[in-house]
Structures are given as C-alpha cells and as structure tokens.
Amino acid sequence: MTKITKKLGLIIISMMLLAIATISISNYRISYEKVKDAAGIELYGCANITTGLLDTDIIEKLANGDFSKAQETGSLISWTVQHKSIFSAQYILSLDGTLLAVDENLQQQGFTYQDSFYLDEETLHHIVNMKHPAYSDVYEYGGMNRLTGYAPIFKDHDPTKEVIAISAIDFDAKIISERTWAMVGGGILVSMIPVLLVGAITIWLISKTIKPLIRLNQYAQQISDGDLTVGPLELKHEKPKNEIDEVTDSFNGLVSNFKTILKDVGINSDRVFESAKIISQGSEQVSESVDTISSHLHEVARGNKTQANSTIVIDDSITNISKEFSRIGDKIKRASEASNVTTTQASSGNAIVEQVINQMKAINEHTDSTVKVISSLNEKTNKIQDIVSLITGFAEQTNLLALNASIEAARAGSHGAGFAVVAQEVRKLAEESGNATTQIASLVSQINTETSSAVSVAEQGSKSVKEGLLLVNDANNSFKEISASIYGITNDISEVDQLSDKINQSILYIASSIEEIKTISIQNSENVQHVAESTEGQSATMQEIVASINTLVETAEVLLQEVSRFKTD
C-alpha cells in the first residue's frame, strides 16, 4: 500500500468516523436529555407522593426551629430509598435551604438536620410561586453529581395554602450517563462495522485508481534524476481517457519540450560561456587601458599645473619688463626733449655765427686795423674749432649709442636693463653737447667784444679779417653740421621712442596673451583633472563590468554543469 493510498484511506475513514462521532454525540446528547427528563419527572413524582406520608404540623414545627421530631421524620423518609434503591437520598428542606430532616443515606454522606444544603433559586421560585413540583439540572454538591426532584409541602396538605417546606429526592447523576450509553452504545458499535467495511473497499479502489499515478511518479523520479533518455510513459487505460491519462499526456509533452529546451539551453549556455570569456578578456584589457589613460591624464594634469605656475611666473616677469620699458620710454622722451632743446640752441648759435659773418664783412669793409684783434679772434676761433670737434665726436658717439640702443631694444626680454644704460649715456652726451654750446656762446661773446675793440684797426687787419671770415664760414658750416647731427640724433631718439612704444605695446599684448594662456592652462588643468577623475570612475565601472562578466562566466559554467546533469541522448 502506497503512502497516498494510506493517506486517502485514513482521510476518508476519518471523515466517516467524524460524521459517525458527530451523529453519535448528537444522539447521545438527545438521549441524555430525555433520560434526564424522565429521571427528573420520576424524582419529583416520588417526592410529591411521599409528602402524603408526612405530618404537616411536625414539618411546620421543624421549619419554625423545633427539631424534636427531626430524627423521627428522617426515619420515616428513609423508607423511600429503602424501597427504591435507584434514589440516593431523601430530605426535607426549608425555604431558605436548611435541612429539616434527612434520611439514613444523606446522614452517611455527612449531612444532618440544621445543615445548609444546595437549593437552586430558580427552582425555589418555581415551587413557591407556581406551587408545582420541579427538578434541578445536574449539579455537584457533597462530593457527587446530583439530580434532585423537588415537591412542595403545603400547610395542611392543602395546595391552596402556603408552601411550608420542600420534599427533595436526589438521584446519582452518573446513572443518567449509564442509562444513556445503554440506549445508544450498541447502535454506535454496530455503525462502526459498515464504516470499516467501506474504508477497506475505499482503500482498495484508491490503490487501483492511483496505480497510473505511481507509474507517473516513477517516471518523474527518473526525469528529476537527470535521465531524459527514457521514452514517453505509455497509457494502459482504454478510452475514454480519465484525468490521470490527461495528466500523463501533458507530462509526456512537458518532458519532450523540456528535452528540446534543455538541448537549446546547453548550446546557448556554451555560446554564452565562450562569449563571456572573450568579453571578460576584452573588458580586462579595456580596464587596464582605462587605468593607463587615467595615469597619463594625471601626469598631464600635473604638467598643466606646472605650466600654469610657469605662466604665472612669466606673466610677472613680462609685467616687470613692461614697467621697465615704460620707464625707459619716459627717459627716451626726456632725452628727445633735451635733444630738441640742443637743436634749438644750435640753431640759435648758427644764427649768431651768421651775424658774426655779416659783422666781419662789415669790419672787412670798414677797417683793416682789426688784424691783431682778428688774430686774437683767430686763436679763440681755433679753440672754438676744438670745441666743435669735441661736439662732433660727441655726436658720433651719440649716434653709435643710439644704434646700440636700437639693437638692445630689439633684443628686449630679461636683458632690457642694457637699454637703460644706453639711454643714460645719451642723456649725458646731450648735457655735454649743451655745455659745449654754452662755451661756444661765451667765446663768441668774447669775439664780439674784441671785434668792437678792433674796429679802430679794422683797415689794418683787412687781410686778417678775410682770413677770419673764412674761419667763421668754416665755423658756420660746422655749426650747420652739428645742427644736422643733433637733428639726426633727435630723429633717431624719436624713432627709438616710437620703437619703445611699439615694444611696450607688444609686451602688453604678450602679457595679455600670457594671461589668457595662464587662464586656459588652469582651465585645462582643471578639465584634465576632471577627466582623470571621470576616467577613474569609468575604471571603477569597468572593474564592476569585469566582475559582472566574470559572474556571468561563472553562471554560464554552472548552467553548463547543471545542464550536463541531464541525459538527453
């Protein structure tokens, strides 16, 4: 017998037994109530009958507290139990539940007159008001279960008068259960026989019915063990098919589809395993590349940061150079202004020389006696010639210095200090040129003074005057050359000033460009840093992807192992 057969048989038998038990319990309760009603009626009937044997006067005295006749009355009522042993005791109760008289059996239970005893309030109310006998429900008192019948004892045995006491007879309640079981016990035992017979037949029918299920279970057990090589389960039932046959057909179809799916899963799992391995290797390479890129980006970020710092230093240097060039430009402008003053003074000196020539001509025309004076003038003119030569030398040197300044200005950069030296030399030379011009003016003044003193002898010095005129003409030419040289220097200084302004503008442009480069470098550094951080995040993501792919590889490998558990061929 299979487990399912046992279970189904036990379930069916249990249900039947439960039904029989329910019916039996119901019958027992009904019979119990009927037996209890019959016993109660019998109890209060006997109690009512025996009241006729009692002297109501004695009972009234007992109720009033005179117990002189209590023993005699107890002996009298003992007759009832002696002649009907089914009763357990008889006694007389007052209306407040006090024992007025007790028979021998109740005395043996430990009770005597004047003791309190159980009296149901509802029953007492019924007896006193309705003046009818009654019986109680089963109750426990004095160590036993009791059923009591009560009958009223009327004054003078006249039902129209008041109730003076109650006659009570007890019934052992277990007798009710015994009588009830005697009534229904046989029927219950007899009803068990068909139940057992039906249970045996049911178990046989179930065993026969579930045989296909047992075969199906064995077939399913082979499938669960991984053996899919067994053929489909054949049906042995004739048409029409029952539900088990339909389940068997469905299970055969399920196994067939499972074989097909399992083969496809095995093929696809192998493909997934190989593809996942390839993707895993590629992902690891990508992860390594991302790590390398991240490292390089960090290096680029550090380089950009260094470049930005260098750009800041260059920007500061260019700013300092720009300030120096601004100061150089200021000095060149002052030199240009001084050169312009010198040019003006040279022009004034040239005009004076012209006047001297005119005067010398007048002297030559009016006097020849100025020869001696002119001789003296000639000597001083020679000195003027030396001074003029000195100025000419200064002018040439100034020209060279201006050229050097132009070269130094073109070089610029961190060596711009050389240009300041050149500009200083130009200033000094301009001052020396001014001093020389002053000396020339002083000498010319002396010449004028001596020329005035030589008027008287002008005629004598005509020849000398002519020679002096030649010398003055030479001086005039020299002044013109000096004026032209100073003018050239002024132009050169002006060009140097313009070049200095252009260089300063270029430096400012360079400074602005470097500032932009610095800003861009800082931005690039920050952007590269962000990219590096993003690359690190991408690297972490790639590592997670690699881990997921490795998990996929492991899953595919486990799936292949699980699929390999089933034999399909």
Buried (B, 14 or more C-beta within 10 A) or exposed (E): EBEBBEEBBEEBBEEBBEEBEEEBEEBBEEBBEEBBEEBBEBBBBBBBEBBEEBEBEBBBBBBEEEBEBBBEBBEBBBEBBEEEEEBBBBBBBBBEBBBBBBBBBBBEBEBBBBEEBBBBEEBBEBBEEEBEBBBBEBEEEEEBBBBBBBBBBBBEEEEEEEBBBBBBBBBBBEBBBEBBBEBBEEEBEEBEEEBEEEBEEBBEBBBEEBBBBEBBEEBBEBBEEBEBEEEEBEBEEEEEEEEBBEBBBEBBEEBEEBBEEBBEBBEEBBEBBEBBBEBBEEBBEBBEEBBEBBEEBBEBBBBBBEBBBEBBEBBEBBBEBBEBBBEBBEBBBBBBEBBBBBBEBBBBBBEBBEEBBEBBBBBBEBBBBBBBBBBBBBEBBEEBBEBBEBBBEBBEBBBEBBEBBBEBBEEBEEEBEBBBEBBEBBBBBBEBBBEBBEBBEEBBEEBBEBBEEBBEBBBBBBEBBBBBBEBBEBBBEBBBBBBEBBBBBBEBBBBBBEBBBEBBEEBBEBBEEBBEBBEBBBEBBBEBBEBBBEBBEBBEEBBEBBEEBBEBBEBBBEBBEBBEEBBBE
